[in-house]
Amino acid sequence: MPATFTRTPAQTERNEPGIGGRPPVDKRPTGGGGGGGDNGGEPGNRGPRQPLLRFRLFVFSALAGDMMFFAVLVLFFFQRQASLQLDPRTHHFSADWHRVLLPPILYLNSAVLLLSTLTMELARQNIFREIDVMEEWLGLGRPALRRTLPWVAGTLVLGLLFLAGQWIAWSQLTAQGYGFNRWSTPASYFFYLITGLHAAHVALGVLGLALCLGALGWLRRVELRQIAVDATAWYWNTMALAWLLLLAVLEFGQ
């Protein structure tokens, strides 16, 4: 009697998708703008969001190290403020910390930096806008890119304004007799140290914004442009948060 072979339901579903089977599913590179589910619920499935998540992990690790650095700097600030120095004339220990009045422009600089976090977040949201990303994925233009570029450029301009404002603050403090030299008071020394190191980090962020603008122009894949904007946004917003904390220390910690 000849053997009879019948197809299992799983084979029928796989081989005949037009008769009740599952159609093939393409994973769109919508990045981090959606509400999860980009791995299709299957363990080990590698979707286009995986490079973004890996890059975020790298950025978070680097930013955690930066925040620890600023935390140690603040600890040194308080330790030096509380220390006593021996007066060679009276042979008594006394505090040599004299409060430095912060230049008012620092508060204007803070407002500029906060505004730049808003423009950077708008850039990040636009690069992940799903309907625009879908159009780019289908080759119907670059609407996400067109919406994102102005916000990144605006953040770059605001970052340069912040650095210019910090330079003005240093000039005003120097004009008041609080220069950064060997005759500096402990309070003015830490003011320049804290604001200068933070400004160096912001300068790196400005460089990152410039590189991000260039990358948006020559990167062809939309998911790579998403990574560039997302990483820059996380770094920039973290530096803004660090500045608010450092400004609070300089204002209320003395």
GIUR-V281065 format. One record per backbone hydrogen bond with DSSP energy under -0.5 kcal/mol. CO is the residue of the C=O (numbers start at 1). NH is the residue of the N-H. Records with the same first field share a line. If there is no record, write none. Layout:
CO->NH + NH
This chain:
4->6
8->12
9->13
10->14
11->15
12->16
16->19 + 21
24->26
26->28
28->30
30->33
31->34
37->40
39->42
41->43
42->45
45->47
47->50
49->53
50->54
51->55
52->56
53->57
54->58
55->59
56->60
57->61
58->62
59->63
60->64
61->65
62->66
63->67
64->68
65->69
66->70
67->71
68->72
69->73
70->74
71->75
72->76
73->77
74->78
75->79
76->80
77->81
78->82
79->83
85->87 + 94
86->88
87->91
92->87
94->85
96->98
99->101
103->106
104->107 + 108
105->109
106->110
107->111
108->112
109->113
110->114
111->115
112->116
113->117
114->118
115->119
116->120
117->121
118->122
119->123
120->124
121->125
122->126
123->127
124->128
126->129
129->133
130->134
131->135
132->136
133->137
134->138
135->140
136->139
142->146
143->147
144->148
145->149
146->150
148->151 + 152
149->153
150->154
151->155
152->156
153->157
154->158
155->159
156->160
157->161
158->162
159->163
160->164
161->165
162->166
163->167
164->168
165->169
166->170
167->171
168->172
169->173
170->174
171->175
172->176
173->178
174->177
177->179
179->181
181->184
185->189
186->190
187->191
188->192
189->193
190->194
191->195
192->196
193->197
194->198
195->199
196->200
197->201
198->202
199->203
200->204
201->205
202->206
203->207
204->208
205->209
206->210
207->211
208->212
209->213
210->214
211->215
212->216
213->217
214->217 + 218
215->219
221->224 + 225
222->226
223->227
224->228
225->229
226->230
227->231
228->232
229->233
230->234
231->235
232->236
233->237
234->238
235->239
236->240
237->241
238->242
239->243
240->244
241->245
242->246
243->247
244->248
245->249
246->250
247->251
248->252 + 253
249->253
